[in-house]
Amino acid sequence: MKTLTPEAIAAEDRRRARNKIARFFPGEGSYRRDLYPKHLAFFAAGLKYKERLFMAANRVGKSESGAFEVTCHLTGIYPDWWEGRRFSDPVEVWACGTTTETTRDIVQSKLFGPINAIGTGMIPGDAIPTKPRSRAGVADSLESAWIKHASGGFSQLALKTYAQGRPSFEGTAKHVIWCDEEPPLDCYTEMLYRTVTTRGIILTTFTPLLGRSDVVKSFLDPENPDAELYKWYIQAGWDDVPHIPESEQQAIIATTPPYQLDARTKGTPSLGAGSIYPLPESEISCDPFPIPDSWPRAFALDCGWNRTAAIWGARDPGSGVIYLYSEHYQGQGEPASHAQAIRGRGAWIPGVIDPACLGSSQIDGRTLMDMYRNLGLVLEPAVNAVEAGITEVWQLLIAGRLKVMSNCQNWFKEYRQYHRDDKGNGKIVKKDDHLQDATRYLIVSGREHMRVQPAPQKEKPVSAWASASSFSTGWMG
């Protein structure tokens, strides 16, 4: 038997790391593909159906499945057991996520690997001939890449987010679109129309935390009976995969809100009632302390005539923990009075605002967004993804990565009564929840805009000549 040198072993390790897709759905072993019949059915359905939904529990491999299929189409290299759709020529593909951050952390990571090890994700390293194009404004985020196709040409991959809104999905034709996490219906519909001229396909993979949303109902209960000829879905839970140990299942269940259990463990659309964040205040509250100048900050604003609320957050650069440290909670005031109070916490601090202020609340043709900007606030519209936002807040709370200073008394007052109704539809009771809405805006959208307080600019010394010349209107005096 030939003994390999350390150099040869290292070279083989690098080769395998840059060909990750070869390790998925093998014919033998503990995780052989016949133990994943629902994943294989999802792939095979692509041969017949234009739209597919893999509605699955957390950790069952739905995102990996999406990345696996997208990679096959991008490269034109399909395993010999593949029964789904095939493309013989290079394709144009969109891979989409909820926000820029989640797209970077999930979709981009699945496809490319870590930013410092591009080529160790699902797309083989040898199929990425040039450095992918970076996205401006968000660290380590990619925007697009060329992928080598088996035909000799190159496929084009672009990474997009639902936060960009429906108009960003207009225009260009696509062969394949992968939606990881549930898209808004208007974005989904616009994406679907990008596949008309190409006879393309759209595959969607998510855990149904938004309940029986419009997108979910379009698959489960389509209004048009003919839709069943083109739309297909499959549901998968922990019982359908072999790779989640019982001990791990119990650990996850222990920290999951009860109303989300069916969605997260069975892939069943989430319903339920009761407290939205069933966590003792003592576990999230902390004593107030001065925020260091080196910590980036942002605020989120929820507007209304009866109540306008804002919450400020700062992130500890060392631990990553976000602290909610101040609140604004005022009723029946004009935008000018709210803006003055908000600027008092720091006019330089950027904020995000309830997107309803872009259109539904207009005064003399001006949106509230415009009014607040004219009053000196640095604002961008937030993404109002309610269930996704609640999930992100909950995950930070239980992980100890979101703390609330005890001086935010109105925040805690709302927290105690923030709940779902008891009618079995899982709807949030919309009463006295302004700061909770603002918290969602901050976590989902505000984190991208957090910044450190600018250093004060030193005044330049004024020379005697400049001082004297300031009294004249020109060189002639």
Secondary structure per residue as TSV (DSSP state, phi and psi in degrees):
chain	resnum	aa	ss	phi	psi
A	1	M	-	360.0	130.5
A	2	K	-	-74.9	133.1
A	3	T	-	-91.6	126.7
A	4	L	-	-83.9	141.7
A	5	T	-	-76.0	159.7
A	6	P	H	-56.2	-35.3
A	7	E	H	-65.9	-40.9
A	8	A	H	-67.3	-38.2
A	9	I	H	-64.3	-43.6
A	10	A	H	-63.3	-39.9
A	11	A	H	-64.5	-40.5
A	12	E	H	-66.4	-38.7
A	13	D	H	-61.6	-41.7
A	14	R	H	-65.5	-40.5
A	15	R	H	-62.3	-43.4
A	16	R	H	-68.4	-38.2
A	17	A	H	-63.0	-30.2
A	18	R	T	-95.6	14.2
A	19	N	T	-140.8	49.7
A	20	K	G	-58.5	-35.6
A	21	I	G	-59.4	-26.3
A	22	A	G	-66.5	-19.5
A	23	R	G	-87.3	-7.2
A	24	F	S	-93.9	140.9
A	25	F	S	52.7	55.4
A	26	P	-	-73.2	168.2
A	27	G	S	-82.6	-18.3
A	28	E	S	-134.7	167.6
A	29	G	S	101.8	-179.6
A	30	S	T	-65.0	-25.3
A	31	Y	T	-119.0	36.9
A	32	R	-	-63.8	154.7
A	33	R	G	-65.4	-25.3
A	34	D	G	-70.8	-7.6
A	35	L	G	-88.3	-1.0
A	36	Y	-	-123.8	59.2
A	37	P	H	-63.6	-31.7
A	38	K	H	-74.0	-33.1
A	39	H	H	-65.4	-43.0
A	40	L	H	-67.1	-35.9
A	41	A	H	-64.8	-36.9
A	42	F	H	-61.2	-44.9
A	43	F	H	-63.3	-47.6
A	44	A	H	-63.7	-33.2
A	45	A	G	-64.6	-18.5
A	46	G	G	-65.0	-20.3
A	47	L	G	-68.7	-30.5
A	48	K	T	-107.6	-34.8
A	49	Y	-	-108.2	139.3
A	50	K	S	-75.3	-36.9
A	51	E	E	-119.5	130.4
A	52	R	E	-132.6	144.4
A	53	L	E	-126.4	124.4
A	54	F	E	-102.9	95.2
A	55	M	E	-96.2	103.9
A	56	A	E	-137.3	160.7
A	57	A	-	-66.9	166.3
A	58	N	T	-65.2	145.5
A	59	R	T	72.7	12.2
A	60	V	S	-89.3	-7.5
A	61	G	S	99.9	26.0
A	62	K	H	-69.4	-42.9
A	63	S	H	-67.5	-37.8
A	64	E	H	-62.4	-37.5
A	65	S	H	-65.8	-42.3
A	66	G	H	-61.2	-45.4
A	67	A	H	-65.3	-36.7
A	68	F	H	-62.3	-50.9
A	69	E	H	-65.0	-42.6
A	70	V	H	-59.3	-41.1
A	71	T	H	-63.8	-40.2
A	72	C	H	-59.5	-43.7
A	73	H	H	-70.2	-38.6
A	74	L	H	-64.3	-41.3
A	75	T	H	-91.2	-19.4
A	76	G	T	73.0	12.8
A	77	I	-	-108.2	114.9
A	78	Y	-	-116.0	142.7
A	79	P	-	-66.1	158.2
A	80	D	T	-66.4	-18.8
A	81	W	T	-88.9	-0.6
A	82	W	-	-66.3	128.3
A	83	E	-	-116.7	1.5
A	84	G	S	-89.6	-162.6
A	85	R	-	-66.8	143.6
A	86	R	-	-126.9	146.9
A	87	F	-	-119.9	126.0
A	88	S	S	-88.2	-14.6
A	89	D	S	-119.6	166.7
A	90	P	-	-56.6	149.2
A	91	V	-	-125.0	159.0
A	92	E	E	-105.9	129.1
A	93	V	E	-130.9	141.2
A	94	W	E	-111.3	134.6
A	95	A	E	-118.3	121.5
A	96	C	E	-123.1	145.0
A	97	G	E	-135.4	-176.6
A	98	T	S	-72.3	-57.5
A	99	T	S	-125.9	172.8
A	100	T	H	-60.1	-40.7
A	101	E	H	-67.1	-46.7
A	102	T	H	-69.7	-33.5
A	103	T	I	-63.8	-41.9
A	104	R	I	-64.4	-45.8
A	105	D	I	-77.1	-24.3
A	106	I	I	-113.3	-68.5
A	107	V	I	-61.8	-52.5
A	108	Q	I	-60.3	-43.8
A	109	S	H	-63.4	-41.6
A	110	K	H	-62.9	-40.6
A	111	L	H	-80.5	-42.4
A	112	F	H	-108.7	-20.9
A	113	G	-	89.3	-175.2
A	114	P	-	-60.0	153.2
A	115	I	G	-61.7	-27.2
A	116	N	G	-91.9	6.3
A	117	A	G	-145.3	52.2
A	118	I	T	-57.2	131.1
A	119	G	T	107.0	-1.7
A	120	T	S	-104.4	9.6
A	121	G	S	-90.8	-155.2
A	122	M	S	-68.4	-34.1
A	123	I	S	-75.7	121.0
A	124	P	-	-57.5	142.6
A	125	G	G	-57.2	-37.1
A	126	D	G	-70.1	-14.1
A	127	A	G	-90.9	-0.4
A	128	I	-	-110.2	90.4
A	129	P	-	-73.9	-27.9
A	130	T	S	-131.6	163.1
A	131	K	-	-65.0	128.1
A	132	P	-	-59.7	153.1
A	133	R	E	-78.1	131.5
A	134	S	E	-81.8	153.6
A	135	R	-	-93.8	133.4
A	136	A	T	-73.4	141.2
A	137	G	T	96.0	-19.9
A	138	V	S	-127.7	120.7
A	139	A	T	-58.9	137.1
A	140	D	T	63.7	17.9
A	141	S	-	-99.5	135.1
A	142	L	E	-101.7	152.3
A	143	E	E	-111.0	-40.0
A	144	S	E	-161.4	166.8
A	145	A	E	-160.6	152.0
A	146	W	E	-95.6	136.7
A	147	I	E	-124.3	129.5
A	148	K	E	-67.2	129.6
A	149	H	-	-103.7	150.8
A	150	A	T	-62.1	-21.7
A	151	S	T	-74.4	-12.5
A	152	G	S	108.1	-14.2
A	153	G	S	-92.5	-160.9
A	154	F	E	-135.2	131.3
A	155	S	E	-85.0	156.2
A	156	Q	E	-116.7	127.9
A	157	L	E	-117.3	131.2
A	158	A	E	-124.8	139.4
A	159	L	E	-100.0	127.3
A	160	K	E	-132.8	165.4
A	161	T	E	-131.2	149.2
A	162	Y	G	-67.2	-24.8
A	163	A	G	-62.4	-20.2
A	164	Q	G	-71.8	-16.0
A	165	G	-	86.1	164.5
A	166	R	G	-54.3	-44.7
A	167	P	G	-57.2	-26.4
A	168	S	G	-70.8	-12.0
A	169	F	G	-102.3	10.4
A	170	E	-	-80.4	162.5
A	171	G	S	97.4	-83.7
A	172	T	-	-80.2	148.1
A	173	A	-	-83.1	145.1
A	174	K	-	-132.8	148.1
A	175	H	S	-86.9	-38.7
A	176	V	E	-137.4	134.5
A	177	I	E	-130.2	127.3
A	178	W	E	-113.7	120.4
A	179	C	E	-103.8	110.2
A	180	D	E	-101.0	121.6
A	181	E	S	78.3	152.6
A	182	E	-	-72.2	127.2
A	183	P	-	-87.3	156.8
A	184	P	-	-61.2	149.9
A	185	L	H	-60.5	-39.3
A	186	D	H	-65.8	-37.5
A	187	C	H	-66.6	-42.9
A	188	Y	H	-61.3	-45.4
A	189	T	H	-61.9	-42.3
A	190	E	H	-64.0	-40.4
A	191	M	H	-63.5	-40.2
A	192	L	H	-59.3	-39.0
A	193	Y	H	-69.8	-16.4
A	194	R	T	-72.0	-13.3
A	195	T	T	-100.8	2.3
A	196	V	T	-64.5	-53.0
A	197	T	T	-75.5	-15.9
A	198	T	T	-99.1	-4.2
A	199	R	T	54.6	40.6
A	200	G	-	-80.4	-177.6
A	201	I	E	-130.7	157.4
A	202	I	E	-132.7	124.7
A	203	L	E	-117.2	137.5
A	204	T	E	-127.7	132.7
A	205	T	E	-130.8	120.5
A	206	F	E	-163.5	162.4
A	207	T	-	-91.6	128.3
A	208	P	-	-78.1	64.5
A	209	L	T	-75.9	-15.0
A	210	L	T	-87.9	8.3
A	211	G	-	71.6	-152.0
A	212	R	S	-82.4	68.8
A	213	S	-	-71.9	175.7
A	214	D	H	-61.0	-40.2
A	215	V	H	-66.7	-44.9
A	216	V	H	-61.8	-46.0
A	217	K	H	-64.4	-29.9
A	218	S	H	-65.8	-22.6
A	219	F	H	-93.9	-45.9
A	220	L	H	-76.4	-39.7
A	221	D	S	-135.9	66.9
A	222	P	-	-63.9	140.5
A	223	E	S	-69.6	-34.2
A	224	N	S	-97.6	118.6
A	225	P	G	-57.4	-29.8
A	226	D	G	-67.2	-16.1
A	227	A	G	-60.2	-27.2
A	228	E	G	-65.6	-15.3
A	229	L	G	-76.7	-17.6
A	230	Y	T	-123.0	-21.2
A	231	K	E	-110.4	140.5
A	232	W	E	-147.3	142.2
A	233	Y	E	-141.2	159.8
A	234	I	E	-141.6	145.7
A	235	Q	E	-114.7	135.3
A	236	A	E	-139.0	140.9
A	237	G	-	-126.0	-173.3
A	238	W	G	-61.0	-28.9
A	239	D	G	-71.5	-10.5
A	240	D	G	-96.4	2.4
A	241	V	-	-134.3	152.6
A	242	P	S	-96.0	-3.3
A	243	H	-	-99.0	3.2
A	244	I	S	-105.5	107.8
A	245	P	-	-62.6	152.2
A	246	E	H	-59.1	-40.1
A	247	S	H	-63.1	-37.9
A	248	E	H	-69.3	-38.1
A	249	Q	H	-60.1	-45.6
A	250	Q	H	-65.3	-37.7
A	251	A	H	-64.4	-40.6
A	252	I	H	-71.0	-41.3
A	253	I	H	-59.8	-36.8
A	254	A	H	-64.5	-22.6
A	255	T	T	-115.2	17.6
A	256	T	S	-105.7	132.6
A	257	P	-	-55.6	136.3
A	258	P	G	-53.9	-38.4
A	259	Y	G	-71.1	-12.6
A	260	Q	G	-99.1	-3.7
A	261	L	H	-59.1	-47.7
A	262	D	H	-62.6	-39.5
A	263	A	H	-66.5	-43.2
A	264	R	H	-80.7	-22.6
A	265	T	H	-111.7	-20.2
A	266	K	H	-122.6	-14.1
A	267	G	-	78.6	19.2
A	268	T	-	-90.4	134.3
A	269	P	-	-49.9	133.7
A	270	S	-	-71.4	132.8
A	271	L	-	-138.0	169.5
A	272	G	-	150.0	177.6
A	273	A	-	-141.3	168.9
A	274	G	E	107.0	-170.9
A	275	S	E	-60.4	134.5
A	276	I	S	-75.7	-37.7
A	277	Y	S	-119.6	81.2
A	278	P	-	-75.5	69.6
A	279	L	-	-136.4	131.9
A	280	P	-	-58.3	141.5
A	281	E	G	-58.4	-31.8
A	282	S	G	-62.1	-22.8
A	283	E	G	-85.4	-14.1
A	284	I	T	-118.3	-15.4
A	285	S	E	-83.1	148.3
A	286	C	E	-144.9	158.9
A	287	D	-	-70.5	145.7
A	288	P	-	-63.8	146.8
A	289	F	-	-150.9	155.2
A	290	P	-	-65.0	135.0
A	291	I	-	-80.0	122.5
A	292	P	-	-61.0	149.2
A	293	D	T	-63.2	-22.4
A	294	S	T	-82.9	-3.2
A	295	W	S	-91.0	128.6
A	296	P	-	-70.5	147.4
A	297	R	E	-134.8	162.4
A	298	A	E	-161.0	165.8
A	299	F	E	-133.0	163.8
A	300	A	E	-130.9	142.0
A	301	L	E	-124.1	128.7
A	302	D	E	-116.3	121.2
A	303	C	-	-102.3	149.8
A	304	G	-	-178.2	154.9
A	305	W	S	-70.1	-43.7
A	306	N	S	-70.3	-29.4
A	307	R	-	-159.2	129.0
A	308	T	E	-117.4	130.7
A	309	A	E	-133.2	147.0
A	310	A	E	-140.2	147.4
A	311	I	E	-131.0	138.6
A	312	W	E	-107.0	139.7
A	313	G	E	-131.0	148.6
A	314	A	E	-133.9	143.8
A	315	R	E	-110.2	127.4
A	316	D	-	-72.0	113.5
A	317	P	T	-61.3	-26.0
A	318	G	T	-77.2	-49.9
A	319	S	T	-96.8	-18.9
A	320	G	-	81.8	-1.3
A	321	V	-	-69.9	136.2
A	322	I	E	-101.1	132.6
A	323	Y	E	-114.3	124.4
A	324	L	E	-84.7	117.5
A	325	Y	E	-120.2	-12.6
A	326	S	E	-153.7	155.7
A	327	E	E	-140.9	152.6
A	328	H	E	-122.0	129.7
A	329	Y	E	-147.0	96.1
A	330	Q	E	-141.3	141.0
A	331	G	S	-107.9	152.9
A	332	Q	S	47.7	53.8
A	333	G	-	-122.6	158.7
A	334	E	-	-80.4	155.3
A	335	P	H	-51.8	-34.9
A	336	A	H	-62.1	-40.3
A	337	S	H	-70.3	-38.4
A	338	H	H	-66.5	-43.3
A	339	A	H	-62.2	-38.8
A	340	Q	H	-62.8	-43.6
A	341	A	H	-65.4	-38.0
A	342	I	H	-70.5	-43.1
A	343	R	H	-62.7	-27.5
A	344	G	T	-63.0	-21.8
A	345	R	T	-83.8	-6.7
A	346	G	-	134.8	103.3
A	347	A	T	-64.7	-19.7
A	348	W	T	-80.8	-15.2
A	349	I	-	-72.9	124.2
A	350	P	E	-76.0	155.8
A	351	G	E	-139.4	166.2
A	352	V	E	-124.1	151.7
A	353	I	E	-132.3	151.4
A	354	D	-	-47.1	120.4
A	355	P	G	-63.6	-14.9
A	356	A	G	-61.1	-22.6
A	357	C	G	-70.4	-7.9
A	358	L	G	-78.6	-20.7
A	359	G	T	-148.1	-43.4
A	360	S	T	-75.2	-24.0
A	361	S	S	-111.9	89.6
A	362	Q	E	-117.6	142.7
A	363	I	E	-128.6	118.4
A	364	D	T	54.1	38.8
A	365	G	T	80.4	-3.8
A	366	R	E	-101.9	138.3
A	367	T	E	-80.0	158.5
A	368	L	H	-60.6	-33.6
A	369	M	H	-57.1	-48.6
A	370	D	H	-63.9	-41.4
A	371	M	H	-61.4	-45.9
A	372	Y	H	-67.5	-35.6
A	373	R	H	-64.6	-41.6
A	374	N	H	-65.9	-21.8
A	375	L	T	-89.0	8.7
A	376	G	T	100.3	6.0
A	377	L	-	-89.2	141.7
A	378	V	E	-92.6	104.4
A	379	L	E	-131.2	146.9
A	380	E	E	-134.7	151.5
A	381	P	E	-69.5	140.7
A	382	A	-	-88.1	163.7
A	383	V	-	-89.5	122.6
A	384	N	-	-98.8	62.3
A	385	A	-	-93.4	94.8
A	386	V	H	-60.7	-59.4
A	387	E	H	-68.1	-38.9
A	388	A	H	-63.5	-38.9
A	389	G	H	-66.1	-43.5
A	390	I	H	-59.6	-41.0
A	391	T	H	-63.1	-44.1
A	392	E	H	-63.4	-42.6
A	393	V	H	-62.7	-45.6
A	394	W	H	-60.4	-44.3
A	395	Q	H	-63.7	-37.4
A	396	L	H	-68.5	-39.0
A	397	L	H	-63.2	-49.4
A	398	I	H	-71.7	-22.1
A	399	A	T	-86.2	-3.1
A	400	G	T	74.3	20.3
A	401	R	-	-103.5	4.2
A	402	L	E	-134.6	116.7
A	403	K	E	-120.6	152.1
A	404	V	E	-125.4	124.3
A	405	M	E	-68.9	141.7
A	406	S	T	-64.9	-15.7
A	407	N	T	-74.0	-10.1
A	408	C	-	-84.8	69.2
A	409	Q	H	-67.5	-37.5
A	410	N	H	-67.7	-33.6
A	411	W	H	-60.7	-46.6
A	412	F	H	-68.3	-33.0
A	413	K	H	-62.2	-44.4
A	414	E	H	-67.1	-39.8
A	415	Y	H	-56.3	-39.6
A	416	R	H	-66.3	-26.2
A	417	Q	H	-116.9	12.9
A	418	Y	-	-78.9	109.8
A	419	H	E	-151.4	169.5
A	420	R	E	-99.1	154.5
A	421	D	-	-73.8	173.5
A	422	D	S	-105.8	25.1
A	423	K	S	-94.7	4.5
A	424	G	S	82.2	7.9
A	425	N	S	-106.2	-1.7
A	426	G	-	73.6	11.0
A	427	K	-	-74.0	142.9
A	428	I	B	-77.0	136.1
A	429	V	-	-75.5	112.2
A	430	K	-	-86.1	80.9
A	431	K	S	-151.2	125.3
A	432	D	S	51.1	54.4
A	433	D	-	-130.0	25.6
A	434	H	H	-63.3	-44.1
A	435	L	H	-72.1	-28.9
A	436	Q	H	-69.2	-39.7
A	437	D	H	-62.3	-44.3
A	438	A	H	-61.7	-36.0
A	439	T	H	-63.9	-41.0
A	440	R	H	-60.6	-45.6
A	441	Y	H	-58.6	-42.0
A	442	L	H	-64.7	-44.5
A	443	I	H	-72.9	-43.5
A	444	V	H	-74.0	-42.2
A	445	S	T	-116.8	-34.9
A	446	G	G	-68.2	-28.9
A	447	R	G	-60.9	-31.7
A	448	E	G	-67.7	-22.8
A	449	H	G	-103.4	-0.4
A	450	M	-	-58.2	139.6
A	451	R	B	-144.2	160.8
A	452	V	-	-89.0	147.6
A	453	Q	-	-60.0	127.2
A	454	P	-	-62.8	144.8
A	455	A	-	-68.5	140.3
A	456	P	-	-63.1	137.8
A	457	Q	-	-80.9	132.9
A	458	K	-	-76.5	138.8
A	459	E	-	-73.4	133.4
A	460	K	-	-77.0	137.6
A	461	P	-	-64.5	139.2
A	462	V	-	-96.3	123.5
A	463	S	-	-75.4	160.3
A	464	A	H	-61.3	-37.9
A	465	W	H	-64.4	-44.8
A	466	A	H	-64.4	-38.1
A	467	S	H	-64.7	-42.0
A	468	A	H	-69.4	-39.3
A	469	S	H	-70.0	-18.3
A	470	S	T	-66.5	-15.1
A	471	F	T	-88.6	-8.8
A	472	S	-	-101.9	161.8
A	473	T	S	-101.2	-4.9
A	474	G	S	-176.6	-177.2
A	475	W	T	-71.7	-15.3
A	476	M	T	-89.9	-5.0
A	477	G	-	85.7	360.0
